[in-house]
Amino acid sequence: MEGRDSVQQTMNPRWCLAYDTIDRQDINRLVEWLQTYPRLTKGPITVDFESRWSHWLGASHSVFCNSGSSANLLMYYALQASGRLKNKKVIVPSVGWVTSIAPAIQFGFEPIMCEADPDTFGLDLNHLEALVKQHQPQTVMLVQVLGVPHKMREMMALKERYGFILLEDACAAIGASYEGRKVGSFGDMASFSFYFGHQMSTIEGGMVSTNDKGLADLLLMLRSHGWSKDLDTATHRALVTQHQIDDFHSPFVFYEPGFNLRSTDLNAFIGIGQVEKLDWMTEQRRANHARYLDRLSSSFYVQRPPKNSQVASISVGLLAESRQQRQRIVQALVARGIETRIFSAGNLGLHPFWANRYGSTSFPVADRIHHCGFFLPNHAALTSDDVAAISQVVLEAA
């Protein structure tokens, strides 16, 4: 793997923000499998991966797709196709990722932006309840920000009180848990990302999980053109009978206006190996996160997880006191070969895609994250000495 190591050093001579979770052993297993000349496009390995993921998460159904962004798109469209929506108003987060919101715009929902919680940076629960009372939205999109679980007891109480459908974006929170329950198992549907640098990787990939079979069937059809090939036999036959389809046509009948968001068995094969070591990788990230906070939390504003929760961050986020302090710290990090970036996407309400349609949307917490936030590396290859060295650079520059 000399080539890969040299590329890593060219990108960053010391500490990368993200490090590939696909290691030498994973590549060797993949090569051995490829030498059997297996089917590479979506097939039985994908189904096996989906089953293993569901078992790990504690969900009834999971649908593997080609990215976490596609997972979000599938959630929105499956909800729209389900016929369950009384209206298309949806509460969306100010802190998250563009594709937590973009499908709502693309599919004609009415997005209403919510302030970030001062502790977890998820949806501010007081603002959320005020928006729900005012607008009576049918849907709420929650992002579990940076692997720090949100206050799910309070969130689920609001869901019960007001009856909204909860979409849970756990793309950057794989392995985090709240009161013993994995993040991504709370929503009516939940999305996950297996992109490079996340808690696990399938090169590119995503997953939607749900306990609702009706939604799962829609997800399967929408992922693959709108056909019924991926449904269980009884559900497929029921559609064939309902629409009076002859057997010759049945594999290529489209019941929904779907997409092609499939991944491949190659990506799924990698995913199976990643799930096998996911708990170990998560524990390394969790330990590094705690080490950073031991050194830095008294000097910087940090996310504060609820009691009885476990963090699984893809990076460690800090808020500087000012833009000027952040600039000094970033310059020092770059000079010492430590990769950094803004905190996620900052406040999405300040980005052109939102401002051009709805006007700039500012909130105190989200704006501070936008203007003062930055990331530090966190991955399973990082050591306690690495964390100490990086933290020292930050403190000296502050």
ABEGO torsion letter per residue (X at the ends): XAAAAAAAAAABAABBABBBABBAAAAAAAAAAAAAGBBABBBAAAAAAAAAAAAAAGBABBBBBABAAAAAAAAAAAAAAAGABABABBBBBABEBAAAAAAAAAAGBBBBBBBBBAAAGBBBAAAAAAAAAAAGBABBBBBBBGGBBBBAAAAAAAAAAAGBBBBBBAAAABGBBBGGBBBGAABABBBBBABBGBABBAGBEBBBBBABAAAAAAAAAAABGGBAAABBAAAAAAAAAAAGBBAAAAAABBABBBBBABBBAAAAAAAAAAAAAAAAAAAAAAAAAAAAAAAAAAABBBBBBBBGBBBBBABBBBBBABAAAAAAAAAAAAAAGBBBBBBEAEBAAABAAAAAAAEBBBBAAAAAAAAABBBBBBBAABBAAAAAAAAAAAAAAX
